Amino acid sequence: MATSVGPSCIRLNQSAIRPQRQQLPKIKQEHKDIFSKVQNHLVEHYHIPRTQAIYEEYSEHLVNYISDSYLSPLSYRDKLVTLEQAQFV
């Protein structure tokens, strides 16, 4: 049986307490990183040309998904917990 040496520590969700203007550059960077990795993989392993329209459609879906993940509102309780964690850290 494992023993606990202290309270569990859940990593602070930094994006939850940042204003939208600070989140947008992070969204763009994350989109760019993911999109380039997927595109490079498809070009290298499946020989799909970079000019295919499917990349544009994937890019739009990806940016929408990431935006929803970053910008979806938190519950009031989750906001309080996140702010308390930020003050503690």
KOLZANU-226138 format. One line per 2 residues: their letters; for each residue x, y negated, z of C-alpha. Coordinates in pm, 1 decimal, decimal comma, padded with zeros to 6 digits. Example, Ala and Ser with C-alpha at 12.3 -4.5 7.8 and 13.67 -1.06 7.14 Angstrom:
2
as = 01230,0/00450,0/00780,0; 01367,0/00106,0/00714,0
END
This chain:
89
ma = 00000,0/00000,0/00000,0; 00139,8/-00335,1/-00102,7
ts = 00162,3/-00610,9/00153,2; 00109,8/-00973,9/00073,2
vg = 00367,5/-01226,5/00186,7; 00147,0/-01526,1/00125,0
ps = -00147,0/-01664,4/-00066,3; -00168,3/-01578,7/-00432,6
ci = -00058,3/-01861,0/-00655,3; -00255,9/-01927,2/-00970,2
rl = -00076,6/-02146,2/-01219,2; -00226,4/-02493,3/-01247,9
nq = -00422,4/-02556,4/-01566,7; -00249,0/-02878,3/-01666,7
sa = -00476,4/-02940,5/-01963,6; -00778,2/-02955,3/-01732,2
ir = -00662,3/-03274,3/-01564,1; -00506,8/-03456,9/-01857,6
pq = -00701,0/-03717,1/-02056,2; -00802,4/-03628,4/-02411,5
rq = -00544,3/-03864,8/-02563,1; -00270,8/-03655,0/-02397,7
ql = -00427,4/-03326,2/-02503,0; -00454,0/-03408,0/-02874,7
pk = -00076,1/-03399,4/-02944,1; -00056,8/-03066,6/-02759,9
ik = -00340,7/-02929,8/-02973,6; -00164,4/-03043,0/-03292,5
qe = 00165,8/-02888,6/-03184,1; 00006,8/-02559,4/-03082,8
hk = -00185,7/-02546,3/-03412,2; 00132,0/-02613,6/-03608,2
di = 00325,9/-02341,8/-03422,6; 00058,9/-02073,7/-03454,3
fs = -00029,0/-02157,0/-03813,8; 00331,8/-02149,9/-03933,3
kv = 00397,2/-01814,8/-03760,7; 00086,7/-01656,2/-03912,9
qn = 00156,1/-01800,7/-04256,9; 00521,8/-01690,0/-04251,0
hl = 00420,1/-01339,8/-04142,6; 00160,8/-01307,3/-04421,0
ve = 00400,7/-01438,3/-04683,2; 00688,5/-01216,2/-04569,6
hy = 00504,9/-00889,5/-04504,0; 00201,1/-00907,3/-04732,2
hi = 00334,6/-01136,5/-05008,9; 00035,1/-01371,2/-04992,7
pr = 00135,6/-01699,6/-05161,3; 00127,2/-02014,0/-04949,8
tq = -00107,4/-02171,1/-05203,9; -00401,3/-01940,7/-05121,4
ai = -00721,3/-02114,4/-05007,8; -00753,0/-01871,8/-04716,6
ye = -00478,7/-02063,3/-04534,1; -00684,9/-02383,1/-04536,1
ey = -00988,7/-02199,6/-04401,7; -00778,4/-02029,7/-04132,9
se = -00622,0/-02362,4/-04038,0; -00964,4/-02521,1/-03987,1
hl = -01085,9/-02230,6/-03774,5; -00767,8/-02233,1/-03570,8
vn = -00777,4/-02605,8/-03492,4; -01145,4/-02575,0/-03394,1
yi = -01070,2/-02283,5/-03162,4; -00776,4/-02456,8/-02995,9
sd = -00972,7/-02781,3/-02959,3; -01262,2/-02595,1/-02797,8
sy = -01020,0/-02425,2/-02560,1; -00849,5/-02748,3/-02454,6
ls = -01138,9/-02991,6/-02462,3; -01428,8/-02786,9/-02326,6
pl = -01549,3/-02940,7/-02001,9; -01480,6/-02769,3/-01672,5
sy = -01736,2/-02718,8/-01404,9; -01726,4/-02970,0/-01119,7
rd = -01595,6/-02700,4/-00883,9; -01313,9/-02605,0/-01122,5
kl = -01214,3/-02970,5/-01162,3; -01191,1/-03010,7/-00784,8
vt = -00983,3/-02694,7/-00746,7; -00749,9/-02805,1/-01026,9
le = -00703,4/-03153,2/-00877,7; -00636,6/-03004,3/-00532,9
qa = -00374,7/-02772,3/-00684,4; -00211,5/-03063,7/-00865,4
qf = -00185,7/-03262,6/-00541,8; -00043,5/-02959,4/-00361,8
v = 00220,9/-02901,0/-00628,4
END
